[in-house]
Protein backbone atom coordinates (compact mmCIF):
# COMPACT_ATOMS: atom_id res chain seq x y z
CA UNK A 1 0.00 0.00 0.00
CA UNK A 2 2.80 2.43 0.73
CA UNK A 3 4.05 2.22 -2.85
CA UNK A 4 0.66 3.35 -4.16
CA UNK A 5 0.63 6.48 -1.97
CA UNK A 6 4.16 7.45 -2.99
CA UNK A 7 3.28 7.55 -6.70
CA UNK A 8 0.47 10.14 -6.39
CA UNK A 9 2.68 12.32 -4.18
CA UNK A 10 5.51 12.16 -6.71
CA UNK A 11 3.11 13.00 -9.54
CA UNK A 12 1.75 16.00 -7.60
CA UNK A 13 5.27 17.27 -6.94
CA UNK A 14 6.14 16.96 -10.63
CA UNK A 15 3.00 18.86 -11.65
CA UNK A 16 3.72 21.59 -9.11
CA UNK A 17 7.19 22.12 -10.58
CA UNK A 18 5.71 22.32 -14.09
CA UNK A 19 3.21 24.95 -12.96
CA UNK A 20 6.01 27.05 -11.48
CA UNK A 21 7.96 26.80 -14.73
CA UNK A 22 5.15 28.67 -16.54
CA UNK A 23 5.92 31.97 -14.79
CA UNK A 24 7.80 34.72 -16.57
CA UNK A 25 11.48 35.17 -15.74
CA UNK A 26 12.06 38.03 -13.29
CA UNK A 27 13.65 41.09 -14.89
CA UNK A 28 12.77 40.26 -18.51
CA UNK A 29 10.28 42.13 -20.69
CA UNK A 30 7.58 40.21 -22.55
CA UNK A 31 5.15 40.92 -25.36
CA UNK A 32 1.58 40.18 -24.34
CA UNK A 33 1.30 37.37 -26.87
CA UNK A 34 4.35 35.65 -25.36
CA UNK A 35 2.94 35.91 -21.83
CA UNK A 36 -0.28 34.31 -23.07
CA UNK A 37 1.81 31.55 -24.68
CA UNK A 38 3.77 30.64 -21.55
CA UNK A 39 1.00 30.75 -18.98
CA UNK A 40 -2.41 31.91 -17.90
CA UNK A 41 -1.65 35.64 -17.97
CA UNK A 42 -4.94 36.96 -19.38
CA UNK A 43 -6.21 38.46 -16.12
CA UNK A 44 -2.78 39.85 -15.19
CA UNK A 45 -2.36 41.50 -18.60
CA UNK A 46 -5.80 43.10 -18.33
CA UNK A 47 -5.01 44.25 -14.80
CA UNK A 48 -1.66 45.75 -15.81
CA UNK A 49 -3.27 47.57 -18.75
CA UNK A 50 -6.09 48.92 -16.56
CA UNK A 51 -3.62 50.07 -13.87
CA UNK A 52 -1.73 52.00 -16.58
CA UNK A 53 -5.03 53.48 -17.96
CA UNK A 54 -4.57 51.63 -21.25
CA UNK A 55 -7.27 50.04 -23.42
CA UNK A 56 -7.85 46.29 -23.00
CA UNK A 57 -8.58 45.52 -26.66
CA UNK A 58 -6.88 42.61 -28.48
CA UNK A 59 -4.21 44.88 -29.96
CA UNK A 60 -3.11 46.18 -26.58
CA UNK A 61 -3.29 42.74 -25.00
CA UNK A 62 -1.09 41.10 -27.65
CA UNK A 63 1.16 43.97 -28.79
CA UNK A 64 2.08 45.64 -25.49
CA UNK A 65 5.34 45.18 -23.65
CA UNK A 66 5.26 44.06 -20.00
CA UNK A 67 7.99 43.77 -17.36
CA UNK A 68 8.19 40.61 -15.27
CA UNK A 69 8.42 41.74 -11.65
CA UNK A 70 8.66 38.13 -10.47
CA UNK A 71 7.22 36.59 -7.38
CA UNK A 72 5.41 33.28 -7.08
CA UNK A 73 2.60 34.39 -9.36
CA UNK A 74 4.75 35.94 -12.10
CA UNK A 75 3.65 39.52 -11.37
CA UNK A 76 3.88 41.86 -14.38
CA UNK A 77 3.63 45.60 -15.09
CA UNK A 78 2.87 47.51 -18.29
CA UNK A 79 5.80 49.21 -20.05
CA UNK A 80 4.40 50.45 -23.37
CA UNK A 81 2.15 49.72 -26.31
CA UNK A 82 4.13 48.73 -29.39
CA UNK A 83 2.22 50.45 -32.20
CA UNK A 84 4.51 48.98 -34.87
CA UNK A 85 4.35 45.52 -33.26
CA UNK A 86 6.01 43.80 -30.36
CA UNK A 87 9.08 41.70 -31.23
CA UNK A 88 10.17 38.42 -29.67
CA UNK A 89 13.71 38.78 -28.26
CA UNK A 90 14.30 35.03 -28.21
CA UNK A 91 14.76 32.58 -25.37
CA UNK A 92 16.37 34.15 -22.30
CA UNK A 93 16.22 37.70 -23.76
CA UNK A 94 13.76 40.53 -23.31
CA UNK A 95 11.15 41.20 -25.98
CA UNK A 96 11.05 44.73 -27.42
CA UNK A 97 9.03 47.20 -29.51
N, CA, C and O atoms as CSV, one atom per row, in Angstrom:
chain,resi,resn,atom,element,x,y,z
A,1,UNK,N,N,0.807,-1.197,0.000
A,1,UNK,CA,C,0.000,0.000,0.000
A,1,UNK,C,C,0.851,1.262,0.000
A,1,UNK,O,O,0.465,2.258,-0.611
A,2,UNK,N,N,1.959,1.243,0.648
A,2,UNK,CA,C,2.804,2.434,0.731
A,2,UNK,C,C,3.270,2.853,-0.653
A,2,UNK,O,O,3.342,4.048,-0.943
A,3,UNK,N,N,3.584,1.900,-1.505
A,3,UNK,CA,C,4.054,2.221,-2.853
A,3,UNK,C,C,2.990,2.990,-3.638
A,3,UNK,O,O,3.322,3.866,-4.437
A,4,UNK,N,N,1.734,2.673,-3.419
A,4,UNK,CA,C,0.663,3.349,-4.157
A,4,UNK,C,C,0.479,4.793,-3.690
A,4,UNK,O,O,0.063,5.636,-4.485
A,5,UNK,N,N,0.770,5.098,-2.447
A,5,UNK,CA,C,0.632,6.477,-1.974
A,5,UNK,C,C,1.830,7.327,-2.373
A,5,UNK,O,O,1.708,8.546,-2.492
A,6,UNK,N,N,2.967,6.710,-2.577
A,6,UNK,CA,C,4.156,7.451,-2.989
A,6,UNK,C,C,4.013,7.947,-4.427
A,6,UNK,O,O,4.434,9.063,-4.734
A,7,UNK,N,N,3.435,7.150,-5.302
A,7,UNK,CA,C,3.279,7.554,-6.700
A,7,UNK,C,C,2.425,8.807,-6.870
A,7,UNK,O,O,2.845,9.721,-7.580
A,8,UNK,N,N,1.244,8.893,-6.250
A,8,UNK,CA,C,0.471,10.135,-6.395
A,8,UNK,C,C,1.202,11.359,-5.838
A,8,UNK,O,O,1.101,12.447,-6.404
A,9,UNK,N,N,1.934,11.191,-4.738
A,9,UNK,CA,C,2.678,12.315,-4.180
A,9,UNK,C,C,3.780,12.764,-5.134
A,9,UNK,O,O,4.002,13.962,-5.309
A,10,UNK,N,N,4.463,11.816,-5.746
A,10,UNK,CA,C,5.514,12.162,-6.709
A,10,UNK,C,C,4.915,12.849,-7.925
A,10,UNK,O,O,5.492,13.805,-8.443
A,11,UNK,N,N,3.774,12.379,-8.384
A,11,UNK,CA,C,3.113,12.998,-9.537
A,11,UNK,C,C,2.680,14.424,-9.210
A,11,UNK,O,O,2.819,15.320,-10.042
A,12,UNK,N,N,2.157,14.640,-8.004
A,12,UNK,CA,C,1.747,15.995,-7.605
A,12,UNK,C,C,2.949,16.925,-7.523
A,12,UNK,O,O,2.854,18.086,-7.921
A,13,UNK,N,N,4.063,16.444,-7.022
A,13,UNK,CA,C,5.268,17.271,-6.938
A,13,UNK,C,C,5.765,17.638,-8.332
A,13,UNK,O,O,6.198,18.767,-8.561
A,14,UNK,N,N,5.704,16.688,-9.263
A,14,UNK,CA,C,6.138,16.960,-10.632
A,14,UNK,C,C,5.234,17.995,-11.289
A,14,UNK,O,O,5.720,18.889,-11.983
A,15,UNK,N,N,3.934,17.886,-11.081
A,15,UNK,CA,C,3.002,18.858,-11.648
A,15,UNK,C,C,3.199,20.242,-11.043
A,15,UNK,O,O,3.088,21.245,-11.748
A,16,UNK,N,N,3.484,20.308,-9.769
A,16,UNK,CA,C,3.718,21.592,-9.114
A,16,UNK,C,C,4.942,22.275,-9.701
A,16,UNK,O,O,4.936,23.492,-9.886
A,17,UNK,N,N,5.990,21.519,-9.997
A,17,UNK,CA,C,7.186,22.123,-10.577
A,17,UNK,C,C,6.927,22.585,-12.001
A,17,UNK,O,O,7.504,23.581,-12.437
A,18,UNK,N,N,6.069,21.880,-12.738
A,18,UNK,CA,C,5.712,22.321,-14.088
A,18,UNK,C,C,4.901,23.609,-14.038
A,18,UNK,O,O,5.094,24.490,-14.876
A,19,UNK,N,N,4.013,23.730,-13.089
A,19,UNK,CA,C,3.211,24.950,-12.963
A,19,UNK,C,C,4.107,26.144,-12.655
A,19,UNK,O,O,3.891,27.231,-13.191
A,20,UNK,N,N,5.097,25.959,-11.809
A,20,UNK,CA,C,6.006,27.046,-11.477
A,20,UNK,C,C,6.844,27.448,-12.679
A,20,UNK,O,O,7.223,28.613,-12.801
A,21,UNK,N,N,7.139,26.515,-13.564
A,21,UNK,CA,C,7.965,26.798,-14.735
A,21,UNK,C,C,7.246,27.701,-15.727
A,21,UNK,O,O,7.889,28.264,-16.613
A,22,UNK,N,N,5.910,27.857,-15.602
A,22,UNK,CA,C,5.154,28.671,-16.537
A,22,UNK,C,C,5.112,30.143,-16.156
A,22,UNK,O,O,4.407,30.914,-16.808
A,23,UNK,N,N,5.832,30.558,-15.135
A,23,UNK,CA,C,5.915,31.972,-14.787
A,23,UNK,C,C,6.964,32.650,-15.662
A,23,UNK,O,O,7.891,32.011,-16.157
A,24,UNK,N,N,6.798,33.948,-15.839
A,24,UNK,CA,C,7.801,34.716,-16.569
A,24,UNK,C,C,9.094,34.751,-15.757
A,24,UNK,O,O,9.093,34.475,-14.558
A,25,UNK,N,N,10.191,35.092,-16.423
A,25,UNK,CA,C,11.483,35.174,-15.741
A,25,UNK,C,C,11.688,36.601,-15.235
A,25,UNK,O,O,11.644,37.558,-16.008
A,26,UNK,N,N,11.913,36.727,-13.936
A,26,UNK,CA,C,12.060,38.028,-13.293
A,26,UNK,C,C,13.105,38.882,-14.009
A,26,UNK,O,O,14.211,38.425,-14.298
A,27,UNK,N,N,12.729,40.133,-14.287
A,27,UNK,CA,C,13.651,41.087,-14.893
A,27,UNK,C,C,13.555,41.186,-16.404
A,27,UNK,O,O,14.067,42.138,-16.992
A,28,UNK,N,N,12.902,40.208,-17.050
A,28,UNK,CA,C,12.774,40.257,-18.507
A,28,UNK,C,C,11.484,40.957,-18.910
A,28,UNK,O,O,10.526,41.011,-18.138
A,29,UNK,N,N,11.470,41.493,-20.126
A,29,UNK,CA,C,10.284,42.127,-20.692
A,29,UNK,C,C,9.644,41.177,-21.692
A,29,UNK,O,O,10.340,40.480,-22.430
A,30,UNK,N,N,8.317,41.153,-21.713
A,30,UNK,CA,C,7.576,40.210,-22.548
A,30,UNK,C,C,6.485,40.914,-23.335
A,30,UNK,O,O,5.809,41.801,-22.815
A,31,UNK,N,N,6.318,40.519,-24.583
A,31,UNK,CA,C,5.150,40.917,-25.363
A,31,UNK,C,C,3.945,40.187,-24.766
A,31,UNK,O,O,4.077,39.084,-24.235
A,32,UNK,N,N,2.783,40.807,-24.856
A,32,UNK,CA,C,1.583,40.183,-24.336
A,32,UNK,C,C,1.335,38.809,-24.924
A,32,UNK,O,O,0.953,37.884,-24.208
A,33,UNK,N,N,1.553,38.665,-26.245
A,33,UNK,CA,C,1.305,37.367,-26.872
A,33,UNK,C,C,2.236,36.291,-26.342
A,33,UNK,O,O,1.847,35.124,-26.294
A,34,UNK,N,N,3.453,36.643,-25.941
A,34,UNK,CA,C,4.353,35.645,-25.363
A,34,UNK,C,C,3.929,35.266,-23.946
A,34,UNK,O,O,4.039,34.104,-23.557
A,35,UNK,N,N,3.445,36.239,-23.173
A,35,UNK,CA,C,2.937,35.912,-21.834
A,35,UNK,C,C,1.757,34.955,-21.928
A,35,UNK,O,O,1.649,34.011,-21.146
A,36,UNK,N,N,0.871,35.205,-22.891
A,36,UNK,CA,C,-0.276,34.307,-23.066
A,36,UNK,C,C,0.174,32.919,-23.494
A,36,UNK,O,O,-0.481,31.927,-23.173
A,37,UNK,N,N,1.286,32.839,-24.215
A,37,UNK,CA,C,1.806,31.551,-24.681
A,37,UNK,C,C,2.485,30.734,-23.593
A,37,UNK,O,O,2.503,29.506,-23.667
A,38,UNK,N,N,3.046,31.396,-22.581
A,38,UNK,CA,C,3.772,30.638,-21.549
A,38,UNK,C,C,2.920,30.319,-20.332
A,38,UNK,O,O,3.279,29.448,-19.539
A,39,UNK,N,N,1.810,31.000,-20.172
A,39,UNK,CA,C,0.996,30.748,-18.983
A,39,UNK,C,C,-0.346,31.425,-19.055
A,39,UNK,O,O,-0.709,32.009,-20.076
A,40,UNK,N,N,-1.070,31.344,-17.981
A,40,UNK,CA,C,-2.407,31.906,-17.905
A,40,UNK,C,C,-2.314,33.360,-17.432
A,40,UNK,O,O,-2.624,33.661,-16.280
A,41,UNK,N,N,-1.890,34.252,-18.320
A,41,UNK,CA,C,-1.646,35.643,-17.970
A,41,UNK,C,C,-2.760,36.593,-18.398
A,41,UNK,O,O,-2.594,37.807,-18.280
A,42,UNK,N,N,-3.877,36.090,-18.887
A,42,UNK,CA,C,-4.945,36.960,-19.375
A,42,UNK,C,C,-5.402,37.987,-18.358
A,42,UNK,O,O,-5.462,39.178,-18.663
A,43,UNK,N,N,-5.721,37.544,-17.162
A,43,UNK,CA,C,-6.208,38.456,-16.120
A,43,UNK,C,C,-5.121,39.429,-15.682
A,43,UNK,O,O,-5.410,40.597,-15.422
A,44,UNK,N,N,-3.877,38.969,-15.598
A,44,UNK,CA,C,-2.778,39.847,-15.187
A,44,UNK,C,C,-2.490,40.904,-16.250
A,44,UNK,O,O,-2.204,42.054,-15.916
A,45,UNK,N,N,-2.562,40.527,-17.523
A,45,UNK,CA,C,-2.358,41.499,-18.604
A,45,UNK,C,C,-3.445,42.565,-18.546
A,45,UNK,O,O,-3.149,43.758,-18.608
A,46,UNK,N,N,-4.696,42.143,-18.428
A,46,UNK,CA,C,-5.798,43.105,-18.332
A,46,UNK,C,C,-5.620,44.019,-17.124
A,46,UNK,O,O,-5.838,45.227,-17.222
A,47,UNK,N,N,-5.227,43.456,-15.998
A,47,UNK,CA,C,-5.011,44.252,-14.795
A,47,UNK,C,C,-3.891,45.265,-14.961
A,47,UNK,O,O,-4.015,46.410,-14.528
A,48,UNK,N,N,-2.793,44.843,-15.590
A,48,UNK,CA,C,-1.658,45.754,-15.810
A,48,UNK,C,C,-2.043,46.876,-16.768
A,48,UNK,O,O,-1.651,48.026,-16.568
A,49,UNK,N,N,-2.810,46.546,-17.810
A,49,UNK,CA,C,-3.271,47.572,-18.751
A,49,UNK,C,C,-4.213,48.552,-18.057
A,49,UNK,O,O,-4.087,49.763,-18.242
A,50,UNK,N,N,-5.145,48.051,-17.271
A,50,UNK,CA,C,-6.087,48.920,-16.562
A,50,UNK,C,C,-5.369,49.824,-15.560
A,50,UNK,O,O,-5.698,51.005,-15.449
A,51,UNK,N,N,-4.397,49.284,-14.835
A,51,UNK,CA,C,-3.625,50.072,-13.870
A,51,UNK,C,C,-2.901,51.222,-14.565
A,51,UNK,O,O,-2.751,52.303,-13.995
A,52,UNK,N,N,-2.448,50.985,-15.811
A,52,UNK,CA,C,-1.734,52.005,-16.583
A,52,UNK,C,C,-2.688,52.858,-17.431
A,52,UNK,O,O,-2.238,53.624,-18.283
A,53,UNK,N,N,-3.998,52.730,-17.202
A,53,UNK,CA,C,-5.026,53.478,-17.959
A,53,UNK,C,C,-4.913,53.258,-19.465
A,53,UNK,O,O,-5.043,54.194,-20.254
A,54,UNK,N,N,-4.669,52.013,-19.847
A,54,UNK,CA,C,-4.571,51.629,-21.255
A,54,UNK,C,C,-5.812,50.848,-21.659
A,54,UNK,O,O,-6.464,50.236,-20.813
A,55,UNK,N,N,-6.146,50.865,-22.954
A,55,UNK,CA,C,-7.274,50.042,-23.424
A,55,UNK,C,C,-6.973,48.553,-23.236
A,55,UNK,O,O,-5.811,48.154,-23.164
A,56,UNK,N,N,-8.020,47.742,-23.158
A,56,UNK,CA,C,-7.848,46.295,-23.005
A,56,UNK,C,C,-8.351,45.550,-24.239
A,56,UNK,O,O,-8.869,44.438,-24.134
A,57,UNK,N,N,-8.195,46.172,-25.413
A,57,UNK,CA,C,-8.578,45.521,-26.663
A,57,UNK,C,C,-7.507,44.504,-27.055
A,57,UNK,O,O,-6.425,44.480,-26.468
A,58,UNK,N,N,-7.811,43.660,-28.055
A,58,UNK,CA,C,-6.876,42.605,-28.477
A,58,UNK,C,C,-5.507,43.153,-28.870
A,58,UNK,O,O,-4.482,42.546,-28.559
A,59,UNK,N,N,-5.484,44.293,-29.551
A,59,UNK,CA,C,-4.208,44.882,-29.960
A,59,UNK,C,C,-3.328,45.210,-28.776
A,59,UNK,O,O,-2.136,44.901,-28.784
A,60,UNK,N,N,-3.895,45.829,-27.761
A,60,UNK,CA,C,-3.106,46.180,-26.582
A,60,UNK,C,C,-2.733,44.951,-25.755
A,60,UNK,O,O,-1.661,44.906,-25.152
A,61,UNK,N,N,-3.598,43.977,-25.729
A,61,UNK,CA,C,-3.290,42.739,-24.996
A,61,UNK,C,C,-2.114,42.018,-25.639
A,61,UNK,O,O,-1.199,41.589,-24.936
A,62,UNK,N,N,-2.120,41.878,-26.949
A,62,UNK,CA,C,-1.089,41.104,-27.650
A,62,UNK,C,C,0.170,41.899,-27.982
A,62,UNK,O,O,1.268,41.343,-27.970
A,63,UNK,N,N,0.031,43.185,-28.277
A,63,UNK,CA,C,1.164,43.966,-28.789
A,63,UNK,C,C,1.729,44.970,-27.795
A,63,UNK,O,O,2.403,45.916,-28.202
A,64,UNK,N,N,1.475,44.791,-26.516
A,64,UNK,CA,C,2.083,45.639,-25.489
A,64,UNK,C,C,3.256,44.914,-24.865
A,64,UNK,O,O,3.343,43.686,-24.890
A,65,UNK,N,N,4.155,45.705,-24.305
A,65,UNK,CA,C,5.340,45.176,-23.648
A,65,UNK,C,C,5.141,45.264,-22.135
A,65,UNK,O,O,4.729,46.298,-21.609
A,66,UNK,N,N,5.442,44.157,-21.442
A,66,UNK,CA,C,5.264,44.060,-19.997
A,66,UNK,C,C,6.573,43.645,-19.343
A,66,UNK,O,O,7.355,42.894,-19.925
A,67,UNK,N,N,6.806,44.135,-18.136
A,67,UNK,CA,C,7.988,43.769,-17.365
A,67,UNK,C,C,7.603,42.697,-16.353
A,67,UNK,O,O,6.574,42.803,-15.686
A,68,UNK,N,N,8.428,41.673,-16.246
A,68,UNK,CA,C,8.192,40.607,-15.272
A,68,UNK,C,C,8.820,41.019,-13.950
A,68,UNK,O,O,10.043,41.058,-13.810
A,69,UNK,N,N,7.957,41.329,-12.976
A,69,UNK,CA,C,8.418,41.736,-11.649
A,69,UNK,C,C,8.779,40.538,-10.786
A,69,UNK,O,O,9.450,40.682,-9.764
A,70,UNK,N,N,8.334,39.354,-11.197
A,70,UNK,CA,C,8.657,38.130,-10.474
A,70,UNK,C,C,7.642,37.772,-9.416
A,70,UNK,O,O,6.464,38.118,-9.510
A,71,UNK,N,N,8.116,37.084,-8.424
A,71,UNK,CA,C,7.224,36.591,-7.382
A,71,UNK,C,C,6.659,35.242,-7.775
A,71,UNK,O,O,6.852,34.776,-8.898
A,72,UNK,N,N,5.958,34.619,-6.840
A,72,UNK,CA,C,5.409,33.281,-7.078
A,72,UNK,C,C,4.341,33.256,-8.153
A,72,UNK,O,O,4.127,32.222,-8.787
A,73,UNK,N,N,3.669,34.374,-8.368
A,73,UNK,CA,C,2.597,34.394,-9.359
A,73,UNK,C,C,3.018,35.025,-10.679
A,73,UNK,O,O,2.172,35.230,-11.550
A,74,UNK,N,N,4.300,35.339,-10.854
A,74,UNK,CA,C,4.755,35.938,-12.100
A,74,UNK,C,C,4.178,37.315,-12.321
A,74,UNK,O,O,3.701,37.612,-13.417
A,75,UNK,N,N,4.207,38.168,-11.308
A,75,UNK,CA,C,3.645,39.515,-11.369
A,75,UNK,C,C,4.263,40.308,-12.521
A,75,UNK,O,O,5.470,40.234,-12.753
A,76,UNK,N,N,3.434,41.066,-13.240
A,76,UNK,CA,C,3.885,41.862,-14.380
A,76,UNK,C,C,3.413,43.306,-14.244
A,76,UNK,O,O,2.480,43.599,-13.496
A,77,UNK,N,N,4.077,44.213,-14.985
A,77,UNK,CA,C,3.633,45.597,-15.090
A,77,UNK,C,C,3.774,46.057,-16.535
A,77,UNK,O,O,4.651,45.596,-17.266
A,78,UNK,N,N,2.897,46.971,-16.934
A,78,UNK,CA,C,2.872,47.508,-18.290
A,78,UNK,C,C,4.070,48.435,-18.505
A,78,UNK,O,O,4.399,49.248,-17.641
A,79,UNK,N,N,4.719,48.304,-19.672
A,79,UNK,CA,C,5.803,49.214,-20.055
A,79,UNK,C,C,5.307,50.173,-21.131
A,79,UNK,O,O,5.310,51.389,-20.944
A,80,UNK,N,N,4.876,49.601,-22.275
A,80,UNK,CA,C,4.400,50.447,-23.370
A,80,UNK,C,C,3.627,49.619,-24.391
A,80,UNK,O,O,3.744,48.396,-24.460
A,81,UNK,N,N,2.838,50.335,-25.174
A,81,UNK,CA,C,2.147,49.722,-26.309
A,81,UNK,C,C,3.066,49.837,-27.509
A,81,UNK,O,O,3.603,50.910,-27.782
A,82,UNK,N,N,3.249,48.750,-28.221
A,82,UNK,CA,C,4.128,48.729,-29.390
A,82,UNK,C,C,3.279,48.902,-30.647
A,82,UNK,O,O,2.822,47.920,-31.232
A,83,UNK,N,N,3.072,50.146,-31.057
A,83,UNK,CA,C,2.223,50.448,-32.199
A,83,UNK,C,C,2.669,49.782,-33.490
A,83,UNK,O,O,1.835,49.419,-34.320
A,84,UNK,N,N,3.970,49.620,-33.668
A,84,UNK,CA,C,4.505,48.982,-34.869
A,84,UNK,C,C,4.701,47.481,-34.674
A,84,UNK,O,O,5.264,46.808,-35.538
A,85,UNK,N,N,4.239,46.957,-33.541
A,85,UNK,CA,C,4.352,45.522,-33.263
A,85,UNK,C,C,5.407,45.213,-32.225
A,85,UNK,O,O,6.468,45.835,-32.184
A,86,UNK,N,N,5.100,44.257,-31.400
A,86,UNK,CA,C,6.014,43.799,-30.360
A,86,UNK,C,C,6.858,42.664,-30.925
A,86,UNK,O,O,6.334,41.783,-31.608
A,87,UNK,N,N,8.147,42.676,-30.648
A,87,UNK,CA,C,9.084,41.699,-31.234
A,87,UNK,C,C,9.604,40.745,-30.172
A,87,UNK,O,O,9.943,41.151,-29.061
A,88,UNK,N,N,9.660,39.477,-30.533
A,88,UNK,CA,C,10.171,38.421,-29.672
A,88,UNK,C,C,11.710,38.522,-29.619
A,88,UNK,O,O,12.372,38.458,-30.655
A,89,UNK,N,N,12.265,38.678,-28.426
A,89,UNK,CA,C,13.707,38.784,-28.260
A,89,UNK,C,C,14.424,37.448,-28.241
A,89,UNK,O,O,15.655,37.415,-28.226
A,90,UNK,N,N,13.689,36.347,-28.240
A,90,UNK,CA,C,14.300,35.032,-28.214
A,90,UNK,C,C,14.440,34.515,-26.787
A,90,UNK,O,O,14.331,35.274,-25.824
A,91,UNK,N,N,14.678,33.241,-26.669
A,91,UNK,CA,C,14.763,32.578,-25.370
A,91,UNK,C,C,15.835,33.216,-24.486
A,91,UNK,O,O,16.983,33.371,-24.900
A,92,UNK,N,N,15.443,33.585,-23.261
A,92,UNK,CA,C,16.373,34.150,-22.300
A,92,UNK,C,C,16.650,35.630,-22.490
A,92,UNK,O,O,17.428,36.207,-21.730
A,93,UNK,N,N,16.029,36.267,-23.491
A,93,UNK,CA,C,16.219,37.696,-23.761
A,93,UNK,C,C,14.887,38.424,-23.652
A,93,UNK,O,O,13.822,37.829,-23.816
A,94,UNK,N,N,14.964,39.723,-23.373
A,94,UNK,CA,C,13.761,40.533,-23.313
A,94,UNK,C,C,13.182,40.760,-24.699
A,94,UNK,O,O,13.914,40.904,-25.678
A,95,UNK,N,N,11.848,40.792,-24.768
A,95,UNK,CA,C,11.146,41.204,-25.981
A,95,UNK,C,C,11.257,42.727,-26.074
A,95,UNK,O,O,11.668,43.377,-25.112
A,96,UNK,N,N,10.895,43.296,-27.222
A,96,UNK,CA,C,11.052,44.728,-27.418
A,96,UNK,C,C,10.068,45.239,-28.464
A,96,UNK,O,O,9.478,44.461,-29.213
A,97,UNK,N,N,9.899,46.573,-28.503
A,97,UNK,CA,C,9.026,47.202,-29.514
A,97,UNK,C,C,9.831,47.432,-30.792
A,97,UNK,O,O,9.298,47.949,-31.773
